Amino acid sequence: MQPDRPLDYYIERLFAQLDKAEFATEMEVQRAYRLLAGDLIYKLTPTVTYRNGTLRLRFAAAALRHEMTLRRESLRQKLNAELHGEVIKKILIS
């Protein structure tokens, strides 16, 4: 820490790094979801977002939404294995 810089400078840098880390994690979750779901399922998932341990998936087809709801826990475990840790704590499907 340099004495000539105000504390605000360091606080802003900290928040910028936290946002980048969250963005990188979201990109990794989306990559892992696409890999595990496959291209067809990924195309039928118009919304894939990740924030604070929660993965939100929105499906265009009701039958697919129902199937993925039944497989939610299996999907969560496989995604966490692909991501090498307990990144996803909950999956919300709509």
C-alpha positions as CSV (number, residue, x, y, z in Angstrom):
1,M,0.0,0.0,0.0
2,Q,1.4,3.4,-1.0
3,P,0.8,6.2,1.5
4,D,0.0,8.8,-1.3
5,R,-3.1,6.9,-2.6
6,P,-6.4,7.3,-0.8
7,L,-8.3,4.4,0.7
8,D,-11.0,4.8,-1.9
9,Y,-8.5,3.7,-4.6
10,Y,-7.9,0.4,-2.9
11,I,-11.6,-0.2,-2.2
12,E,-12.4,0.4,-5.9
13,R,-9.7,-2.0,-7.0
14,L,-11.0,-4.7,-4.6
15,F,-14.5,-4.4,-6.0
16,A,-13.2,-4.6,-9.6
17,Q,-11.4,-7.8,-8.8
18,L,-14.4,-9.3,-7.1
19,D,-16.6,-8.5,-10.1
20,K,-14.0,-10.1,-12.5
21,A,-13.9,-13.3,-10.3
22,E,-17.7,-13.6,-10.4
23,F,-17.8,-13.0,-14.1
24,A,-15.1,-15.7,-14.7
25,T,-17.0,-18.1,-12.5
26,E,-20.2,-17.5,-14.5
27,M,-18.4,-18.1,-17.8
28,E,-16.9,-21.4,-16.4
29,V,-20.4,-22.5,-15.2
30,Q,-21.9,-21.7,-18.7
31,R,-19.0,-23.6,-20.4
32,A,-19.5,-26.6,-18.1
33,Y,-23.3,-26.6,-18.6
34,R,-22.9,-26.5,-22.4
35,L,-20.4,-29.4,-22.3
36,L,-22.6,-31.6,-20.1
37,A,-26.0,-30.7,-21.6
38,G,-24.8,-30.9,-25.2
39,D,-25.5,-28.4,-28.0
40,L,-29.2,-29.2,-28.6
41,I,-30.2,-28.8,-24.9
42,Y,-28.0,-25.7,-24.6
43,K,-29.8,-24.2,-27.6
44,L,-33.2,-24.9,-25.9
45,T,-32.0,-23.1,-22.7
46,P,-32.4,-19.4,-23.5
47,T,-31.3,-18.3,-20.1
48,V,-28.2,-19.7,-18.2
49,T,-27.1,-17.5,-15.4
50,Y,-25.0,-18.0,-12.3
51,R,-24.7,-15.8,-9.2
52,N,-23.7,-16.5,-5.6
53,G,-23.9,-20.3,-5.9
54,T,-27.2,-20.4,-7.7
55,L,-27.6,-21.5,-11.3
56,R,-30.7,-20.3,-13.0
57,L,-32.0,-22.2,-16.1
58,R,-34.9,-21.2,-18.2
59,F,-36.2,-23.7,-20.8
60,A,-38.2,-23.0,-23.9
61,A,-40.0,-26.4,-23.8
62,A,-42.2,-27.5,-21.0
63,A,-41.3,-31.2,-21.4
64,L,-37.6,-30.3,-21.2
65,R,-38.2,-28.1,-18.2
66,H,-40.0,-31.0,-16.4
67,E,-37.2,-33.5,-17.3
68,M,-34.5,-31.1,-16.1
69,T,-36.4,-30.5,-12.8
70,L,-36.3,-34.3,-12.2
71,R,-32.6,-34.4,-13.0
72,R,-31.6,-31.2,-11.1
73,E,-29.6,-32.8,-8.3
74,S,-27.7,-35.1,-10.8
75,L,-26.9,-32.1,-13.0
76,R,-25.7,-30.1,-10.0
77,Q,-23.3,-32.9,-9.0
78,K,-22.0,-33.4,-12.5
79,L,-21.4,-29.6,-12.9
80,N,-19.6,-29.4,-9.6
81,A,-17.4,-32.3,-10.6
82,E,-16.6,-30.6,-13.9
83,L,-15.9,-27.3,-12.1
84,H,-13.7,-29.2,-9.5
85,G,-15.5,-27.9,-6.4
86,E,-18.8,-27.1,-4.7
87,V,-19.4,-24.1,-7.0
88,I,-23.1,-24.6,-7.6
89,K,-25.2,-24.9,-4.4
90,K,-28.7,-24.7,-5.9
91,I,-30.3,-24.9,-9.4
92,L,-33.5,-22.9,-10.1
93,I,-35.5,-24.1,-13.2
94,S,-38.2,-22.1,-14.9
